[in-house]
Amino acid sequence: MAFTAQDVKTLRDRTGLGMMDCKKALEENDGDIEKAGDWLRKKGLAAAAKKADRIAAEGIVEAYIHPGGRVGVLVEVNCETDFVGKTEGFQRLVKEIAMHIAAHDPAPQFVTKEEVTAEFIEKEKEIARAQALATGKPANIVEKIVEGKMASIYKDVCLLEQSFIINPDLTIAQHLSTKTAEIGEKLSIRRFTKYVMGEGLEKKVDDFAAEVAAQTGM
């Protein structure tokens, strides 16, 4: 199947990879954009897997403040060398991740599934189980519902499991794998913090009538 320059551009927009990589993927998959995208993802994941045991101790801490100053994010993303950490492409990637965290509501609580605490998992399972039992479902079905619910929860609370806001076809983990293959170094998100103006504070609600009564002695 023939493909056009627009097909190459579409694949580049979806994957973030170079023109030659996208052209090669379309050639290998008879011009089918969907299959070419899957092919590139597998290639990227394989390349990233080879680098998984490397040490990534360089990188940057990026700050992002959303216009209006009510939401801010600090995120640390690591790479293997100081050289890559100073490149425009790496710094743009970190900025985009910070923007994703700022945009995601509620904010992710963990970077990876492995970081999710046993207490958090058990609490969420109890809630999901109670909700399922309330519908009258049999026990064996309830447990399947609970497991399905947990898969959904991981996407909400784990940064790497979330669909990337800039390219929803990929999760953050897949996007990192793609960039790892493109840059040639292991990339990893170490930690992040999101600040929301006023979060956790109980705002004071003035009772004007009571204040007036107190002042007048009534």
C-alpha beads as a LAMMPS data file, in Angstrom:
LAMMPS data file: protein, C-alpha beads

218 atoms
217 bonds

1 atom types
1 bond types

-500.0 500.0 xlo xhi
-500.0 500.0 ylo yhi
-500.0 500.0 zlo zhi

Masses

1 110.0

Atoms # bond

1 1 1 0.000 0.000 0.000
2 1 1 1.373 3.449 -0.955
3 1 1 1.616 6.207 1.602
4 1 1 1.996 9.957 1.385
5 1 1 4.069 12.651 3.026
6 1 1 0.969 13.531 5.055
7 1 1 0.878 9.939 6.386
8 1 1 4.491 10.352 7.526
9 1 1 3.620 13.662 9.220
10 1 1 0.583 12.106 10.926
11 1 1 2.732 9.296 12.301
12 1 1 5.378 11.766 13.463
13 1 1 2.736 13.805 15.296
14 1 1 1.445 10.668 17.017
15 1 1 4.801 9.221 18.052
16 1 1 7.177 12.172 18.250
17 1 1 9.790 10.199 16.309
18 1 1 11.872 11.350 13.354
19 1 1 10.783 11.372 9.734
20 1 1 13.037 8.488 8.689
21 1 1 11.820 6.262 11.529
22 1 1 8.196 6.956 10.589
23 1 1 8.852 6.376 6.907
24 1 1 10.551 3.064 7.709
25 1 1 7.608 2.016 9.878
26 1 1 5.120 2.758 7.087
27 1 1 7.255 0.825 4.618
28 1 1 7.369 -2.158 6.959
29 1 1 3.591 -2.073 7.456
30 1 1 2.290 -1.449 3.913
31 1 1 1.404 2.168 4.660
32 1 1 -0.985 1.292 7.492
33 1 1 -0.617 4.125 10.027
34 1 1 -2.130 2.180 12.951
35 1 1 0.119 -0.849 12.404
36 1 1 3.108 1.419 11.856
37 1 1 2.399 3.136 15.177
38 1 1 2.256 -0.213 16.983
39 1 1 5.470 -1.276 15.237
40 1 1 7.252 1.868 16.426
41 1 1 5.974 1.433 19.982
42 1 1 7.277 -2.135 20.118
43 1 1 10.593 -0.968 18.728
44 1 1 10.756 1.820 21.288
45 1 1 9.821 -0.456 24.187
46 1 1 12.456 -2.990 23.128
47 1 1 15.127 -0.291 22.945
48 1 1 14.077 1.108 26.314
49 1 1 14.119 -2.351 27.902
50 1 1 17.791 -2.754 26.968
51 1 1 18.562 0.445 28.885
52 1 1 16.382 -0.310 31.911
53 1 1 19.294 -1.372 34.128
54 1 1 21.411 1.670 33.402
55 1 1 21.884 4.409 35.984
56 1 1 20.145 7.698 35.222
57 1 1 21.467 10.215 37.749
58 1 1 21.669 13.382 35.651
59 1 1 18.787 15.512 34.389
60 1 1 16.904 18.544 35.632
61 1 1 14.257 19.719 38.077
62 1 1 11.662 21.720 36.170
63 1 1 9.110 24.179 37.524
64 1 1 5.859 24.967 35.767
65 1 1 3.410 27.628 36.940
66 1 1 0.082 27.656 35.139
67 1 1 -1.107 31.087 33.936
68 1 1 -2.970 32.761 36.790
69 1 1 -0.577 31.421 39.412
70 1 1 -3.047 29.018 41.047
71 1 1 -1.376 25.738 40.041
72 1 1 2.336 24.908 40.126
73 1 1 4.416 21.779 39.587
74 1 1 7.970 20.701 40.391
75 1 1 9.192 17.557 38.639
76 1 1 12.568 15.785 38.499
77 1 1 13.335 13.827 35.329
78 1 1 16.608 11.934 35.013
79 1 1 18.832 10.951 32.114
80 1 1 22.264 9.333 31.960
81 1 1 24.523 12.245 31.001
82 1 1 24.783 15.932 31.775
83 1 1 25.058 16.586 28.032
84 1 1 21.561 15.211 27.324
85 1 1 20.181 17.021 30.363
86 1 1 21.179 20.328 28.780
87 1 1 19.659 19.652 25.362
88 1 1 16.584 21.515 24.183
89 1 1 14.725 18.276 23.381
90 1 1 15.175 16.849 26.889
91 1 1 14.222 20.108 28.570
92 1 1 11.112 20.371 26.396
93 1 1 10.150 16.820 27.385
94 1 1 10.450 17.675 31.092
95 1 1 8.395 20.839 30.636
96 1 1 5.670 18.844 28.868
97 1 1 5.575 16.307 31.717
98 1 1 5.246 19.152 34.235
99 1 1 2.392 20.604 32.179
100 1 1 0.693 17.191 32.111
101 1 1 0.843 16.932 35.909
102 1 1 -0.545 20.455 36.249
103 1 1 -3.423 19.676 33.884
104 1 1 -4.414 16.323 35.397
105 1 1 -7.176 16.620 37.993
106 1 1 -7.025 15.013 40.460
107 1 1 -3.242 15.064 40.539
108 1 1 -1.403 11.720 40.281
109 1 1 -0.149 10.492 43.633
110 1 1 2.598 8.087 42.537
111 1 1 5.062 7.804 39.657
112 1 1 4.761 4.029 39.088
113 1 1 2.408 1.209 40.060
114 1 1 5.215 -0.249 42.145
115 1 1 5.146 2.820 44.401
116 1 1 1.482 2.398 45.315
117 1 1 1.303 1.419 48.979
118 1 1 -0.413 -1.729 50.225
119 1 1 -2.625 0.418 52.460
120 1 1 -3.832 2.458 49.485
121 1 1 -4.574 -0.675 47.452
122 1 1 -6.520 -2.350 50.253
123 1 1 -8.543 0.778 50.955
124 1 1 -9.515 1.157 47.288
125 1 1 -10.351 -2.546 47.025
126 1 1 -12.616 -2.322 50.072
127 1 1 -14.458 0.628 48.539
128 1 1 -14.814 -1.087 45.155
129 1 1 -15.912 -4.359 46.794
130 1 1 -18.571 -2.620 48.905
131 1 1 -19.913 -0.806 45.849
132 1 1 -20.092 -4.038 43.846
133 1 1 -21.755 -6.007 46.662
134 1 1 -24.362 -3.274 47.022
135 1 1 -25.522 -4.040 43.482
136 1 1 -26.270 -7.658 44.444
137 1 1 -23.551 -9.222 42.269
138 1 1 -22.294 -12.746 43.229
139 1 1 -18.937 -13.004 44.989
140 1 1 -16.972 -14.310 41.982
141 1 1 -18.228 -11.456 39.815
142 1 1 -17.504 -8.945 42.560
143 1 1 -13.818 -9.845 42.596
144 1 1 -13.572 -9.393 38.815
145 1 1 -15.231 -5.997 39.177
146 1 1 -12.745 -5.074 41.910
147 1 1 -9.757 -5.991 39.737
148 1 1 -11.177 -4.000 36.842
149 1 1 -11.726 -1.050 39.133
150 1 1 -8.134 -1.205 40.340
151 1 1 -6.823 -1.090 36.764
152 1 1 -8.819 2.099 36.296
153 1 1 -7.576 3.548 39.593
154 1 1 -3.941 2.978 38.622
155 1 1 -4.534 5.171 35.567
156 1 1 -5.787 7.922 37.859
157 1 1 -3.107 7.806 40.548
158 1 1 0.042 6.610 38.713
159 1 1 1.721 9.152 36.456
160 1 1 3.280 6.595 34.105
161 1 1 -0.081 4.866 33.535
162 1 1 -1.856 8.047 32.395
163 1 1 -2.559 9.043 28.800
164 1 1 -0.178 11.828 27.853
165 1 1 -2.152 15.051 27.419
166 1 1 -0.055 16.101 24.419
167 1 1 -0.446 12.723 22.705
168 1 1 -3.361 10.742 24.234
169 1 1 -2.548 7.720 22.043
170 1 1 0.414 7.077 24.337
171 1 1 0.765 6.681 28.079
172 1 1 3.500 8.649 29.835
173 1 1 5.476 5.386 30.115
174 1 1 5.185 4.736 26.378
175 1 1 6.166 8.299 25.582
176 1 1 9.268 7.976 27.788
177 1 1 10.150 4.709 26.044
178 1 1 9.826 6.395 22.671
179 1 1 12.054 9.268 23.798
180 1 1 14.548 6.815 25.292
181 1 1 14.883 5.155 21.872
182 1 1 15.127 8.548 20.165
183 1 1 17.673 10.103 22.548
184 1 1 19.630 6.915 23.214
185 1 1 19.705 7.207 27.003
186 1 1 17.593 5.867 29.835
187 1 1 15.018 8.451 30.916
188 1 1 13.038 8.262 34.130
189 1 1 10.721 10.397 36.217
190 1 1 11.965 10.332 39.785
191 1 1 9.495 12.495 41.701
192 1 1 7.081 15.385 41.449
193 1 1 4.982 17.727 43.565
194 1 1 1.856 19.606 42.540
195 1 1 0.678 22.708 44.362
196 1 1 -2.889 23.984 44.072
197 1 1 -3.700 27.383 45.544
198 1 1 -5.708 27.023 48.762
199 1 1 -5.727 23.223 48.663
200 1 1 -6.329 21.756 52.125
201 1 1 -7.316 25.049 53.677
202 1 1 -10.742 25.552 55.172
203 1 1 -11.922 28.893 53.896
204 1 1 -13.558 31.151 56.474
205 1 1 -17.219 31.931 55.870
206 1 1 -18.231 35.081 57.694
207 1 1 -21.638 35.174 59.367
208 1 1 -22.401 38.892 58.910
209 1 1 -25.636 38.788 60.937
210 1 1 -23.909 37.129 63.902
211 1 1 -21.052 39.646 63.732
212 1 1 -23.448 42.588 63.824
213 1 1 -25.382 41.031 66.737
214 1 1 -22.160 40.548 68.698
215 1 1 -21.120 44.145 68.183
216 1 1 -24.486 45.535 69.257
217 1 1 -24.801 43.228 72.248
218 1 1 -27.921 41.554 70.936

Bonds

1 1 1 2
2 1 2 3
3 1 3 4
4 1 4 5
5 1 5 6
6 1 6 7
7 1 7 8
8 1 8 9
9 1 9 10
10 1 10 11
11 1 11 12
12 1 12 13
13 1 13 14
14 1 14 15
15 1 15 16
16 1 16 17
17 1 17 18
18 1 18 19
19 1 19 20
20 1 20 21
21 1 21 22
22 1 22 23
23 1 23 24
24 1 24 25
25 1 25 26
26 1 26 27
27 1 27 28
28 1 28 29
29 1 29 30
30 1 30 31
31 1 31 32
32 1 32 33
33 1 33 34
34 1 34 35
35 1 35 36
36 1 36 37
37 1 37 38
38 1 38 39
39 1 39 40
40 1 40 41
41 1 41 42
42 1 42 43
43 1 43 44
44 1 44 45
45 1 45 46
46 1 46 47
47 1 47 48
48 1 48 49
49 1 49 50
50 1 50 51
51 1 51 52
52 1 52 53
53 1 53 54
54 1 54 55
55 1 55 56
56 1 56 57
57 1 57 58
58 1 58 59
59 1 59 60
60 1 60 61
61 1 61 62
62 1 62 63
63 1 63 64
64 1 64 65
65 1 65 66
66 1 66 67
67 1 67 68
68 1 68 69
69 1 69 70
70 1 70 71
71 1 71 72
72 1 72 73
73 1 73 74
74 1 74 75
75 1 75 76
76 1 76 77
77 1 77 78
78 1 78 79
79 1 79 80
80 1 80 81
81 1 81 82
82 1 82 83
83 1 83 84
84 1 84 85
85 1 85 86
86 1 86 87
87 1 87 88
88 1 88 89
89 1 89 90
90 1 90 91
91 1 91 92
92 1 92 93
93 1 93 94
94 1 94 95
95 1 95 96
96 1 96 97
97 1 97 98
98 1 98 99
99 1 99 100
100 1 100 101
101 1 101 102
102 1 102 103
103 1 103 104
104 1 104 105
105 1 105 106
106 1 106 107
107 1 107 108
108 1 108 109
109 1 109 110
110 1 110 111
111 1 111 112
112 1 112 113
113 1 113 114
114 1 114 115
115 1 115 116
116 1 116 117
117 1 117 118
118 1 118 119
119 1 119 120
120 1 120 121
121 1 121 122
122 1 122 123
123 1 123 124
124 1 124 125
125 1 125 126
126 1 126 127
127 1 127 128
128 1 128 129
129 1 129 130
130 1 130 131
131 1 131 132
132 1 132 133
133 1 133 134
134 1 134 135
135 1 135 136
136 1 136 137
137 1 137 138
138 1 138 139
139 1 139 140
140 1 140 141
141 1 141 142
142 1 142 143
143 1 143 144
144 1 144 145
145 1 145 146
146 1 146 147
147 1 147 148
148 1 148 149
149 1 149 150
150 1 150 151
151 1 151 152
152 1 152 153
153 1 153 154
154 1 154 155
155 1 155 156
156 1 156 157
157 1 157 158
158 1 158 159
159 1 159 160
160 1 160 161
161 1 161 162
162 1 162 163
163 1 163 164
164 1 164 165
165 1 165 166
166 1 166 167
167 1 167 168
168 1 168 169
169 1 169 170
170 1 170 171
171 1 171 172
172 1 172 173
173 1 173 174
174 1 174 175
175 1 175 176
176 1 176 177
177 1 177 178
178 1 178 179
179 1 179 180
180 1 180 181
181 1 181 182
182 1 182 183
183 1 183 184
184 1 184 185
185 1 185 186
186 1 186 187
187 1 187 188
188 1 188 189
189 1 189 190
190 1 190 191
191 1 191 192
192 1 192 193
193 1 193 194
194 1 194 195
195 1 195 196
196 1 196 197
197 1 197 198
198 1 198 199
199 1 199 200
200 1 200 201
201 1 201 202
202 1 202 203
203 1 203 204
204 1 204 205
205 1 205 206
206 1 206 207
207 1 207 208
208 1 208 209
209 1 209 210
210 1 210 211
211 1 211 212
212 1 212 213
213 1 213 214
214 1 214 215
215 1 215 216
216 1 216 217
217 1 217 218
